[in-house]
């Protein structure tokens, strides 16, 4: 047996190295997926930035194909101060930073706020009944009018008279906003590619003065898809949370590796379950971090430049905190607006590190590999003492077993 003595220390060394790698985390984490779009139909994205006095909203909605002329009506909590075009790249940049990302240890190095559609209408005119045209102009491909109204019937009549055709079911929702003193932003767009499965014109950016932060969601019932994804980014001095919706997070301990999903985990299933809680009235906080992401093109601060007004950036300064909230919901759940409030809750990380054995399949695969490696070791030890080609075969078996164990 003396001829075998050099084998056992080598094998033991490899086994210890393999077990040590699994225990102290020196395995290289490999990114296996990302939780991106959750719904194939309706989708709305918005950035809501506030310093407690001024609110700036960057809004994008995805339309379903239909008539070449579309009307888009957005209720606003206060009189609109400015409207202009925004770059869609802001959402792509935020998604790269804030979307949940998943790493596994490895041995290797539609429709939105719209409430009607129709042909091109007349140019906005002066007051009609209680409706007042507060501003009008163009913002990219949009022609817009900012309206004030104190009577829901007058508002519906003005919109219909100016070819912003609204369904009869809008009366109830219009009255809710009018009674609360909200204002209105009515726009028309002509999408360049109406035959695409989903149309996402460039976002709009509008500003108003208010100490509250509310996302107008109830109006979306008028044009909602069977399933709707709402993605909100709040930029403020602190983390924000929903006041009138349930707040949820996805816990690391509940995640499992699931091959074939976009995230490579069961995150999608956990996300849907979280959103379905509280009768469908729940938002998942996917990320919250104190980072000065928004700044100037001269590089004074941040990575996302010239997206927010400079006055708002100066007011926020280094206190910028970005919170990502996302939800899936049916039209029935879209029965209220989303009221958002500052909170002192802890930051939320969007990076999830999992073990390859974080699922039953991973555990079984690991044990199967260990058993197979053990078989190779036994075969190699039997052959290593034999003469000729069998000794060479034993060396190969032992080398293969050691390599397999090191990878595990």
N, C-alpha and C positions, 0 to 999 in steps of 0.2 A: 504493500500500500504506500510505500515511501514515494513512489513515482507520482502519486496523486496529490502530494502535500501542496504543491504550488497552485493547484487548481482551486482549492477551497478558499484560501485567502482572496484570490482574485474574484471568485464568485461572490463571496461575502462583501467585498468592497463595492462591487457593482450594485448588490442588493441594498447596501446601506446608502449608497449614493442616490439610488432611485427613491428609497423611502424618505431620505432627507429632502429631496427635491419636492416631494409631495407635501412634506410637513412644513417647511419654512418658506414656501411660496416663491422659490427661485424659478419656477416654470414661467415661460414667457406668455403673457396674456395675449391672445389673438382675438381681434374683433370679429365677431361672428354675425352681427346684425344690428339693425337700428329700427326703432319703432317710428315709422313715418305715417303716411296716410292710413287711417283706420276705416274710412268709408269710401266706397266707389261712386257714391252719388253726391248729395248736397254737401257743400263745404263752405265755411266762412272762416276768414282769418282777419284778425285785427290787432293792431298795436294801440294801446291806450296809455298815453303818457300824461302825467299830471304832477304839478308841484303843489297841489292843494288849492290853487286859484285858477289856473289855466289848464284846459284839457285839449290835447291834440290826438285825433284818431286817424290811423291809417287803416283803411278798410278795403278788403278784397273779397269778392264772392264769386262762386263758380256757377254759371248758368247752364241749364240744359238747352240743347238746340231747339229752335222753334222759329218764330217770325224773325225777320232780319232787323226789325225795330223792337227794342226792349225799353221798358220804363223801369226805373229803379227809384224807390221812395224810402228815405231813411228818416225816422224821427230823431230829433236832437234835443237834449234836455234844456238848452238855452239858445239864444239867438246866435246864428252862425256868424263868425267873424271873418273867416277866410276859407276858400276852397281851392285846391289845386291838385295837379297830377302828382302821384307818387310812383316810385320805382319798385317793381315786384321783387327786385333783388334783396330788399330788406327782409322779406319772409324766408328767402332761400338762405340768407346769411344767419338769421336767427335759428332756423331749423338745424343748420350745421352745428351751431353752438349748443342749443338747448334740447334737441331731441334725445330721448333715452338711447344710450349706447350699451352694448352688451359684449363682454369679453369672457372667453373661456380659457382656462389654463391649458397650455399646449407645450409639447416638447420641441416644437418647431420654433427656429429663430423667428255745378248747378244752380242750384237755386239758392238765393239768399234773401236779402231784405226786399226784393222786388215784390210789387203787388199789382202787376198788370203789364200788358204789352199792347202796342198798337202802332199806327203810322205816325209820321212826323206831324207835330202839332203847330199851333200858332206861337208866335213869339210871346213871352210872358208880358202881361199887361198890368195895369194898376189894380187897386183893390177891387174885390168883388165880394159883396156881403161882408163877412167878418175876416176874409182872407186878405192878407197884405203881402205883396211881393217885396221882400226885404233886400234882396240882391239877386243878380243873375250874371251869367258869364259862361266861359268854357274852361274846362280842365282836362287837357289831353283830348281823348275821343268823346268826352262827356260834354253835353250842354246842360247846365243846371239852373235851377231857380231855388232860392231860399225863401221859405214862406213862414208867415205867422198866421194863426187862426184861433178864434175863440168859439167856433161852432163846427162840430164834426160834419154836419150836413152841408154846410157851406164849403168846407174843405173838399169833400167828395165831389160836389158839383163843380168846383173850380178845376179839379184834376180831370174830371171827365170832359168838361168843356174844352180843355186844352189838350185833349187826346191822351192823357195819362189814365187810360181806362182802368178802373178799379172794380173788383167784384163786389156784389152786394154785401157779402160777408165781412167787408172791411169796416162797415159802419161801427160795429161794436168796438173794434180795436182802435179805430180813429178817435172815438169818443173817450176811450181810456187815456190816450195821450193828450188830447185837447184839454180835457178836464184837469190834467196835471200841469198844464201850462207849457207843454213841449212845443218846439218849432219843427220845421220840416225842410228836408233837402230832397228835391225832386230832380231826377236826371234821366237823360236818354242816351243810349249808346247804340252804335251800329257795329256789331262784331264783324271782324274781317273774315272769319271762317265759321259760318253758322252750321256747317256739317260736321264739326268735330264733336266727339262724344261729351265733352265738357268744355265750356268756354270760360276763360279766366282773363277778362280784360285787365288792364293795368289798375292798380289800386287808386283810390282817391284819398286825399288828406284834407281834413277839415278841423277847424279850431273853434272853441267857444270858451266862455268864462263860467266856471262853476266849481264849487268846492266838492260836489259829489262826483262819484265815478260809477256810471251805469252803462251797461251794454244793452242796447235795445233789441231784445230777442223775440218778444211776443209777436211783433209785426211779421216775423218770418213764418208764422203759421199759414199765412195766405199763399205762400209759394214753396212750402217745404217739400222735400223728398221723403220717401219712406224711411230713410235713415239719414241723419244729418250730423256732420262733424263740425264742432265749433272749437276753434283754436284761438286763444287770447294770450297776448303778451302784455303785461302791465309793467310800465316803466315809471318808477316812483321812488321816493326816499326810503321806502321800506317794502318788505314783502306784503303782498295783498292776498286776500282770500274772499270767497263768496260769503255774503251775509244772509242771503235767502235761498241758497242752494247748499247741499251737503258738500263737504270738502274731503277728498280722499287722496291717499298716496299709495303707491305700489311698494310693498315691503320686499326687501332682498330675500328674506327667509322663505317667501312664498314662490320664488322663481325656480324654475326647472329648465334644463336644456331640452328643447324640442326641435328636432331637425325638420327642416322644410318650411318653417314659418319665417316671415320677414325679419324678425328679431333673433331667430335661432333659439327662442325660449317660449314659455307659455305666457309671455307678457300680454299678448293680444287678448287672450282669454281672460286674464285677470283684469285687464282694462275694461273690457265689456261688462264684466260682472260688477265692477266698481261703479260704472256709469248707470247700470240698471238699478242700483240701490236707491232707496228713498223715492220710490215710484218714478225712477228715471230722472230725478232732479239732483244730479251729482256731477261735480267737476273734479278731475284728477289733477293735482299739482305735480307736474313732471320735472320741474326745475325751478329753483329760486336761488339767486346769487347776487351778492353786492359787487357789481362790476360796472365800470363806466364804459359801456359799449357804444354809446352815442356821442358823437363829437363833431368837430369841424373838419373840412377838407384839408386845412393846413396842418392837421395832425396834432392839434392842441390837446385833444383827448379822444379816447374811444377808437373802435374799429369800424363802426357803421357811421359814416360821415354824411352830413347834409341831409339827414332824414327828418329830424325834428327841428323846429324853429330855434334859432340861436338864443332867444330870450328864455325859452324853456330849458335848454341845455345849461345856460348860465345859472338859472334858478336851482336846478338839480345839482349841478356841480359834481363833486365826487360822491354824492349820496345816492347815485343811481343804483337801484336794485331792480333786477328784471325777474319777473315771475311768469312762468308758462303754465297756463291752465287749459285743459282740453276735455271735451266731452263728446259722447255719442248720444243722440236722442231722436225720438220719434216726434212727429208733429204734435201729438197730444201732450208731450212733455214741455213743449215750447209755449207754455201758458203764462210766463212771467218774464220780465227783464232780469238781467243779472246785476245785482247790486254788489259792488266790490268795496271792501274796507281795508285799511292798513292793519297789520297785525305784527306782533313781536315774535311770532313763531320762528323756529329755526330754519336755516337754509335747507334746500332739498337738492341732493346730488342726482345727476342723471347718468352716472356711470355705474354699471352693475358688473361685478366680477364674480363669475361662477366657476365651480369645479366641473370638469368634464363628466364627473360622476354625480352631477346634481340632478340626475333623473334616474329612474329604475333601469332604463336601458343602458345608461352610462355605467352604472354599478355592475350590471351583468356583463357588459362588454369588457370592463376592467378585469373582473375575475376570470373571464374566459381567456383573456390574454395572459394573465398570470399563470393559469393552469397549463396553457400551451407552452409558455416559456419554461415552466418546470419540467414538462415532458422532454423538451429539447435538452435541458441540462442533464437529465437522467440518461438520455441516449448518448450524449457526448461523453459523460463520465464512464459509461460502459465501453465505449469505443476507444477512448484515449490511450488505454493500455495495450491495445491490440497493435500488431505490426502492420506495416504497409499502408494501403489506401484507407483501411478502416481507422487508423490513428488520425489521418488527415480529415476524415469525415467527422471524427469526434471533436477535433479542433473547430471545425466549421459549425457544428451544432452548438457548442459552448459559446462561440462568438455571437451566433444568431440569438441565443437565449439572453445573453447579456445585453445585446442591443435592444431587444424587445422590452426587457425589464427597465432599461434606462429611459426608454420612450414613455413607458407607463408612468 
